[in-house]
Amino acid sequence: MDVKDIIVKRFTELCSARNMKINELANISGVTPSTAYSMMDPSRRDVSIRTIKKFCDGLEITLGEFFSTKDFDDLEQEIK
């Protein structure tokens, strides 16, 4: 998995734990549902840290809490 896949997986898990759909998260985070769905689309590779921060705000978690998972810790170096 690459970093975008893990970001999508993490938001999916957090939404599922709260019985929330991604468009609901978008609405409470001040992000358009189309931005949320495009982020979740596997064919699109760009994810902005600003959108991640807004989603974290909507979930009432910090960026540190979001990124503090084994999946993020185990990511391979991007520069080889």
FIKOLZA-1660 file (N, C-alpha, C; in steps of 0.1 Angstrom, whole numbers, plus 5000, padded with zeros to 4 digits):
% residues 80
   i   px   py   pz ch aa at
   1 5008 4988 5000  A  M  N
   1 5000 5000 5000  A  M CA
   1 5009 5012 5000  A  M  C
   2 5004 5023 4993  A  D  N
   2 5011 5035 4994  A  D CA
   2 5004 5045 5003  A  D  C
   3 5010 5057 5005  A  V  N
   3 5005 5066 5015  A  V CA
   3 4990 5070 5013  A  V  C
   4 4987 5072 5000  A  K  N
   4 4973 5076 4997  A  K CA
   4 4963 5065 5001  A  K  C
   5 4967 5052 4998  A  D  N
   5 4958 5041 5001  A  D CA
   5 4956 5040 5016  A  D  C
   6 4967 5043 5024  A  I  N
   6 4966 5042 5038  A  I CA
   6 4957 5054 5044  A  I  C
   7 4958 5065 5038  A  I  N
   7 4950 5077 5042  A  I CA
   7 4935 5073 5040  A  I  C
   8 4932 5068 5028  A  V  N
   8 4918 5064 5025  A  V CA
   8 4914 5053 5034  A  V  C
   9 4922 5043 5037  A  K  N
   9 4918 5033 5046  A  K CA
   9 4916 5038 5060  A  K  C
  10 4924 5047 5064  A  R  N
  10 4922 5053 5078  A  R CA
  10 4909 5061 5079  A  R  C
  11 4906 5069 5069  A  F  N
  11 4893 5077 5070  A  F CA
  11 4882 5067 5069  A  F  C
  12 4883 5057 5061  A  T  N
  12 4872 5047 5060  A  T CA
  12 4870 5040 5073  A  T  C
  13 4880 5036 5080  A  E  N
  13 4879 5030 5093  A  E CA
  13 4873 5039 5103  A  E  C
  14 4878 5052 5103  A  L  N
  14 4873 5062 5113  A  L CA
  14 4858 5065 5111  A  L  C
  15 4854 5066 5098  A  C  N
  15 4840 5068 5095  A  C CA
  15 4831 5056 5099  A  C  C
  16 4836 5044 5096  A  S  N
  16 4829 5032 5099  A  S CA
  16 4827 5031 5114  A  S  C
  17 4837 5034 5122  A  A  N
  17 4836 5033 5136  A  A CA
  17 4826 5042 5142  A  A  C
  18 4823 5053 5135  A  R  N
  18 4813 5063 5139  A  R CA
  18 4800 5062 5131  A  R  C
  19 4798 5051 5124  A  N  N
  19 4786 5049 5116  A  N CA
  19 4783 5061 5107  A  N  C
  20 4794 5066 5100  A  M  N
  20 4793 5078 5093  A  M CA
  20 4797 5075 5078  A  M  C
  21 4791 5081 5069  A  K  N
  21 4794 5080 5055  A  K CA
  21 4804 5092 5052  A  K  C
  22 4812 5090 5041  A  I  N
  22 4822 5100 5038  A  I CA
  22 4816 5113 5034  A  I  C
  23 4804 5113 5028  A  N  N
  23 4798 5126 5025  A  N CA
  23 4793 5133 5038  A  N  C
  24 4790 5126 5048  A  E  N
  24 4786 5132 5061  A  E CA
  24 4799 5138 5067  A  E  C
  25 4810 5131 5066  A  L  N
  25 4823 5137 5071  A  L CA
  25 4826 5150 5064  A  L  C
  26 4824 5149 5051  A  A  N
  26 4827 5161 5043  A  A CA
  26 4819 5173 5048  A  A  C
  27 4806 5171 5050  A  N  N
  27 4797 5181 5054  A  N CA
  27 4801 5188 5067  A  N  C
  28 4804 5179 5077  A  I  N
  28 4807 5185 5090  A  I CA
  28 4822 5191 5090  A  I  C
  29 4829 5187 5080  A  S  N
  29 4843 5192 5079  A  S CA
  29 4845 5205 5071  A  S  C
  30 4834 5209 5064  A  G  N
  30 4834 5221 5055  A  G CA
  30 4841 5218 5042  A  G  C
  31 4841 5205 5038  A  V  N
  31 4846 5201 5025  A  V CA
  31 4835 5197 5016  A  V  C
  32 4836 5199 5003  A  T  N
  32 4825 5195 4994  A  T CA
  32 4825 5180 4993  A  T  C
  33 4814 5174 4992  A  P  N
  33 4813 5159 4990  A  P CA
  33 4821 5155 4978  A  P  C
  34 4821 5163 4967  A  S  N
  34 4829 5159 4955  A  S CA
  34 4844 5158 4958  A  S  C
  35 4849 5167 4967  A  T  N
  35 4863 5167 4971  A  T CA
  35 4866 5154 4979  A  T  C
  36 4856 5150 4988  A  A  N
  36 4858 5138 4996  A  A CA
  36 4858 5126 4987  A  A  C
  37 4848 5125 4977  A  Y  N
  37 4848 5114 4969  A  Y CA
  37 4860 5113 4959  A  Y  C
  38 4865 5124 4955  A  S  N
  38 4876 5124 4946  A  S CA
  38 4889 5119 4954  A  S  C
  39 4889 5122 4967  A  M  N
  39 4900 5118 4975  A  M CA
  39 4900 5102 4977  A  M  C
  40 4888 5097 4978  A  M  N
  40 4886 5083 4980  A  M CA
  40 4888 5075 4967  A  M  C
  41 4887 5082 4956  A  D  N
  41 4889 5075 4943  A  D CA
  41 4903 5070 4941  A  D  C
  42 4904 5057 4939  A  P  N
  42 4918 5051 4937  A  P CA
  42 4926 5056 4925  A  P  C
  43 4919 5061 4915  A  S  N
  43 4926 5065 4903  A  S CA
  43 4932 5079 4905  A  S  C
  44 4928 5087 4915  A  R  N
  44 4933 5100 4918  A  R CA
  44 4943 5099 4929  A  R  C
  45 4955 5105 4926  A  R  N
  45 4966 5103 4936  A  R CA
  45 4968 5115 4945  A  R  C
  46 4962 5126 4942  A  D  N
  46 4965 5138 4951  A  D CA
  46 4956 5139 4963  A  D  C
  47 4962 5141 4974  A  V  N
  47 4955 5143 4987  A  V CA
  47 4961 5155 4993  A  V  C
  48 4954 5165 4997  A  S  N
  48 4961 5177 5003  A  S CA
  48 4960 5175 5018  A  S  C
  49 4971 5180 5024  A  I  N
  49 4972 5180 5039  A  I CA
  49 4961 5189 5045  A  I  C
  50 4957 5199 5038  A  R  N
  50 4946 5208 5043  A  R CA
  50 4933 5200 5043  A  R  C
  51 4930 5192 5034  A  T  N
  51 4918 5184 5034  A  T CA
  51 4918 5174 5045  A  T  C
  52 4930 5167 5047  A  I  N
  52 4932 5158 5058  A  I CA
  52 4929 5165 5071  A  I  C
  53 4935 5177 5073  A  K  N
  53 4933 5184 5085  A  K CA
  53 4918 5188 5088  A  K  C
  54 4911 5192 5077  A  K  N
  54 4897 5195 5079  A  K CA
  54 4889 5183 5083  A  K  C
  55 4892 5171 5077  A  F  N
  55 4885 5159 5080  A  F CA
  55 4888 5155 5095  A  F  C
  56 4901 5157 5099  A  C  N
  56 4904 5154 5113  A  C CA
  56 4897 5164 5122  A  C  C
  57 4896 5176 5118  A  D  N
  57 4888 5186 5126  A  D CA
  57 4873 5181 5128  A  D  C
  58 4868 5176 5117  A  G  N
  58 4854 5171 5117  A  G CA
  58 4852 5159 5125  A  G  C
  59 4863 5151 5126  A  L  N
  59 4862 5139 5135  A  L CA
  59 4867 5142 5149  A  L  C
  60 4871 5154 5151  A  E  N
  60 4876 5159 5164  A  E CA
  60 4888 5151 5169  A  E  C
  61 4897 5149 5160  A  I  N
  61 4910 5142 5163  A  I CA
  61 4921 5151 5158  A  I  C
  62 4933 5149 5163  A  T  N
  62 4944 5157 5158  A  T CA
  62 4951 5150 5147  A  T  C
  63 4959 5157 5140  A  L  N
  63 4967 5151 5129  A  L CA
  63 4976 5140 5135  A  L  C
  64 4981 5143 5146  A  G  N
  64 4990 5132 5153  A  G CA
  64 4982 5120 5155  A  G  C
  65 4970 5121 5160  A  E  N
  65 4961 5109 5162  A  E CA
  65 4958 5102 5149  A  E  C
  66 4956 5110 5139  A  F  N
  66 4953 5104 5126  A  F CA
  66 4964 5096 5121  A  F  C
  67 4976 5101 5121  A  F  N
  67 4988 5095 5115  A  F CA
  67 4995 5085 5125  A  F  C
  68 4990 5084 5137  A  S  N
  68 4997 5075 5147  A  S CA
  68 4991 5061 5145  A  S  C
  69 4995 5054 5135  A  T  N
  69 4991 5040 5133  A  T CA
  69 5002 5032 5127  A  T  C
  70 5001 5019 5129  A  K  N
  70 5012 5010 5124  A  K CA
  70 5013 5011 5109  A  K  C
  71 5002 5013 5102  A  D  N
  71 5003 5014 5087  A  D CA
  71 5012 5026 5083  A  D  C
  72 5010 5037 5089  A  F  N
  72 5018 5049 5086  A  F CA
  72 5033 5046 5090  A  F  C
  73 5035 5040 5102  A  D  N
  73 5048 5038 5107  A  D CA
  73 5056 5028 5097  A  D  C
  74 5049 5019 5091  A  D  N
  74 5055 5009 5083  A  D CA
  74 5057 5013 5068  A  D  C
  75 5053 5025 5065  A  L  N
  75 5055 5029 5051  A  L CA
  75 5070 5029 5047  A  L  C
  76 5072 5025 5035  A  E  N
  76 5086 5025 5029  A  E CA
  76 5090 5039 5026  A  E  C
  77 5103 5041 5025  A  Q  N
  77 5108 5054 5021  A  Q CA
  77 5104 5057 5007  A  Q  C
  78 5100 5069 5004  A  E  N
  78 5096 5074 4991  A  E CA
  78 5108 5076 4982  A  E  C
  79 5119 5080 4989  A  I  N
  79 5132 5083 4981  A  I CA
  79 5140 5071 4982  A  I  C
  80 5144 5066 4971  A  K  N
  80 5153 5054 4971  A  K CA
  80 5166 5056 4964  A  K  C
% end
